[in-house]
């Protein structure tokens, strides 16, 4: 079974995954990680179709779909 994973400490809040997501699942959050960046949050996880476009566009490999 696949699931959306997210590594807050790797995220630099660039927003590429937010813009690329066809379902609007992700958003830039208000929380700040250890690097000082507002990281991405799952705004609408129920809409995720596990397409992995977020993982393809993320330059920091902070988000993506993995098999469990």
Backbone bond lengths (Angstrom), bond angles and torsions (degrees), N, CA, C in turn:
res aa  C-N    CA-C-N  psi(-1)  N-CA   C-N-CA  omega(-1)  CA-C   N-CA-C  phi
1 X - - - 1.444 - - 1.526 109.04 -
2 X 1.297 117.68 134.20 1.459 122.89 -179.50 1.526 110.84 -90.35
3 X 1.338 115.26 153.30 1.462 119.63 175.52 1.523 109.45 -149.91
4 X 1.325 115.59 156.78 1.459 122.80 177.12 1.520 108.37 -82.70
5 X 1.330 116.40 126.31 1.466 120.26 177.84 1.516 108.95 -115.91
6 X 1.315 114.98 157.76 1.447 120.37 -178.82 1.521 109.61 -149.22
7 X 1.326 116.24 132.04 1.457 121.62 178.91 1.532 108.39 -113.41
8 X 1.316 115.58 97.34 1.462 122.25 -174.37 1.523 113.57 -54.46
9 X 1.331 117.17 -39.40 1.463 120.19 -175.86 1.527 113.50 -71.42
10 X 1.313 118.26 -18.70 1.468 120.72 177.68 1.521 112.29 -88.99
11 X 1.310 117.50 -18.55 1.467 122.31 -173.96 1.526 111.51 -74.96
12 X 1.333 115.28 134.99 1.463 121.50 176.34 1.523 112.05 -108.50
13 X 1.324 116.82 7.99 1.458 121.72 175.15 1.515 114.31 65.10
14 X 1.318 117.17 31.42 1.472 120.33 -177.73 1.525 112.11 -68.93
15 X 1.329 117.07 -26.28 1.451 121.36 177.78 1.521 115.70 84.67
16 X 1.330 117.78 2.86 1.468 119.60 179.69 1.524 111.61 -60.01
17 X 1.313 116.89 -40.89 1.469 120.26 179.95 1.527 111.01 -68.61
18 X 1.321 116.56 -36.02 1.465 120.92 178.37 1.522 109.67 -61.46
19 X 1.332 116.42 -47.19 1.459 121.20 -179.46 1.522 112.64 -68.08
20 X 1.326 117.54 -32.93 1.461 121.66 -175.60 1.528 113.95 -82.01
21 X 1.314 117.93 -23.04 1.462 120.79 -175.38 1.533 110.84 -66.53
22 X 1.332 117.09 118.42 1.462 119.76 -177.88 1.534 113.98 -71.68
23 X 1.322 117.53 -15.91 1.460 121.55 -177.15 1.528 113.65 -106.99
24 X 1.331 118.15 -2.34 1.464 120.95 179.58 1.510 113.66 68.36
25 X 1.314 116.30 36.09 1.467 121.59 -176.91 1.527 111.62 -73.61
26 X 1.317 117.48 -37.80 1.468 122.19 -171.93 1.522 112.69 -102.75
27 X 1.330 115.49 156.53 1.458 122.85 176.04 1.524 108.26 -150.56
28 X 1.316 116.53 155.20 1.463 120.24 174.51 1.524 106.80 -76.94
29 X 1.313 115.03 123.98 1.455 120.56 -174.73 1.523 113.95 -86.60
30 X 1.303 115.00 -177.72 1.461 121.66 179.61 1.523 112.41 -99.85
31 X 1.337 116.98 -14.34 1.464 121.72 178.86 1.527 110.00 -75.21
32 X 1.323 116.30 149.42 1.464 122.15 -179.33 1.522 109.17 -115.43
33 X 1.344 115.65 133.74 1.467 119.99 179.76 1.527 110.85 -86.14
34 X 1.312 117.41 -177.80 1.461 122.99 -177.92 1.509 114.72 -64.13
35 X 1.335 116.36 -19.90 1.469 120.71 178.04 1.535 111.71 -86.62
36 X 1.326 116.43 -7.90 1.455 120.78 179.76 1.523 114.81 91.71
37 X 1.333 116.76 17.00 1.463 121.22 -179.39 1.523 111.21 -106.48
38 X 1.320 115.48 144.68 1.459 120.31 168.89 1.522 106.48 -73.62
39 X 1.306 116.55 116.94 1.454 119.07 -176.29 1.530 111.82 -94.75
40 X 1.305 114.53 167.59 1.453 122.51 -176.43 1.521 110.62 -73.53
41 X 1.326 115.85 147.78 1.459 121.62 174.80 1.524 109.54 -128.22
42 X 1.293 115.48 160.13 1.466 121.43 176.78 1.523 107.76 -85.81
43 X 1.316 117.10 96.08 1.456 121.51 -177.74 1.526 111.53 -74.01
44 X 1.332 116.58 -37.19 1.469 121.84 -178.73 1.525 109.99 -139.37
45 X 1.333 118.17 68.83 1.470 120.45 -175.82 1.525 113.76 -61.69
46 X 1.310 117.00 -25.94 1.462 120.13 -179.92 1.530 113.15 -67.23
47 X 1.341 116.97 -17.44 1.463 121.78 179.84 1.530 113.03 -88.42
48 X 1.324 117.61 -8.69 1.462 121.63 -175.44 1.529 111.16 -65.42
49 X 1.341 116.20 128.55 1.466 122.00 177.93 1.526 111.04 -106.36
50 X 1.341 116.87 10.62 1.464 123.56 176.12 1.529 112.72 58.86
51 X 1.327 116.77 39.67 1.466 121.65 -178.91 1.526 112.88 -78.13
52 X 1.332 117.87 -20.48 1.466 125.97 179.01 1.532 114.44 67.74
53 X 1.314 118.14 18.43 1.462 119.64 174.50 1.527 109.57 -62.63
54 X 1.317 117.36 -36.29 1.467 121.47 178.35 1.524 110.42 -58.77
55 X 1.323 116.54 -43.52 1.459 121.39 -179.88 1.509 113.31 -67.58
56 X 1.308 116.75 -33.46 1.466 121.38 179.76 1.528 111.09 -69.26
57 X 1.334 117.58 -39.72 1.469 120.15 -176.25 1.526 114.16 -87.50
58 X 1.325 118.59 -14.74 1.468 120.77 -176.81 1.529 111.41 -72.12
59 X 1.339 117.99 115.36 1.457 120.34 -179.22 1.533 113.76 -72.63
60 X 1.309 117.36 -15.22 1.459 121.65 -177.24 1.525 113.36 -107.43
61 X 1.304 118.15 5.14 1.465 124.28 -179.16 1.539 110.24 51.61
62 X 1.308 115.48 44.29 1.467 121.03 -178.10 1.515 112.61 -93.73
63 X 1.320 117.84 -16.64 1.455 121.84 -176.70 1.524 108.84 -141.12
64 X 1.314 116.00 151.14 1.453 119.90 177.15 1.511 111.98 167.74
65 X 1.309 114.86 177.98 1.457 121.84 179.97 1.526 108.19 -106.80
66 X 1.323 115.47 131.32 1.467 121.36 178.81 1.521 109.71 -128.60
67 X 1.312 115.54 155.45 1.461 121.90 174.12 1.522 108.64 -85.35
68 X 1.314 115.94 138.28 1.474 120.84 177.20 1.498 110.16 -87.76
